[in-house]
Every structure is written in C-alpha cells, then in structure tokens.
C-alpha cells in the first residue's frame, strides 16, 4: 500500500510550491534610476540676438521628485556638443532652483 501524505500537508505543498516558483522565477528588483529632471520654467520663444534672458530652472531627483540641491547647471548654445558656447554656469540652491541670467549672443546664425 503506497504511503500518502495527510491532506493538510498536501494542501500546504499546493500553496507553497507555486509561491516558491514565483519567488525564485522573478527577476531581481530593478535599481533606481540615477539623474535629475530639469524643467525650464520660463519661455524660450523670446530669445533673440542681444536679448537679456532670465530663465528659472528647477532640478528634481528622478526617483523622489524632491528638489535637487547643489547641482551644477551649465547653459550653452550651439549646433552640437563640440561647438557650444557657454552662457551661464551656477549650482542650484536648497530649493533645487537656479535663475539663469545671460545675454543671448548677437552673432549667432541659424542653429538648426
């Protein structure tokens, strides 16, 4: 006569076995994203050669959306990374904000 498990043990294995397979088969939890979200709070359509520009910039942590303090902000303009011209550089305050102020260059041609 074959040995049978008691009904309570059989029921436990029917619950535990799929649960163990689910846990062991799942991928590890993903690592949090790194970086910041940068939001321009002003309008950029008024930027014309020689214009005085004041551009509020908000920087937030990508995961918590909390303000990111002491982040270096560099504003540059140009057709590509190698040919950019620096316009502004400063670190954000405790509130994640920086007020970028600069004069839009007068000698710029088509940047598209």
C-alpha positions, 0 to 999 in steps of 0.5 A, spaced: 500 500 500 503 506 497 504 511 503 500 518 502 501 524 505 495 527 510 491 532 506 493 538 510 500 537 508 498 536 501 494 542 501 500 546 504 505 543 498 499 546 493 500 553 496 507 553 497 510 550 491 507 555 486 509 561 491 516 558 491 516 558 483 514 565 483 519 567 488 525 564 485 522 565 477 522 573 478 527 577 476 531 581 481 528 588 483 530 593 478 535 599 481 533 606 481 534 610 476 540 615 477 539 623 474 535 629 475 529 632 471 530 639 469 524 643 467 525 650 464 520 654 467 520 660 463 519 661 455 524 660 450 520 663 444 523 670 446 530 669 445 533 673 440 540 676 438 542 681 444 536 679 448 537 679 456 534 672 458 532 670 465 530 663 465 528 659 472 530 652 472 528 647 477 532 640 478 528 634 481 531 627 483 528 622 478 526 617 483 523 622 489 521 628 485 524 632 491 528 638 489 535 637 487 540 641 491 547 643 489 547 641 482 551 644 477 547 647 471 551 649 465 547 653 459 550 653 452 548 654 445 550 651 439 549 646 433 552 640 437 556 638 443 563 640 440 561 647 438 557 650 444 558 656 447 557 657 454 552 662 457 551 661 464 554 656 469 551 656 477 549 650 482 542 650 484 540 652 491 536 648 497 530 649 493 533 645 487 532 652 483 537 656 479 535 663 475 539 663 469 541 670 467 545 671 460 545 675 454 543 671 448 549 672 443 548 677 437 552 673 432 549 667 432 546 664 425 541 659 424 542 653 429 538 648 426 
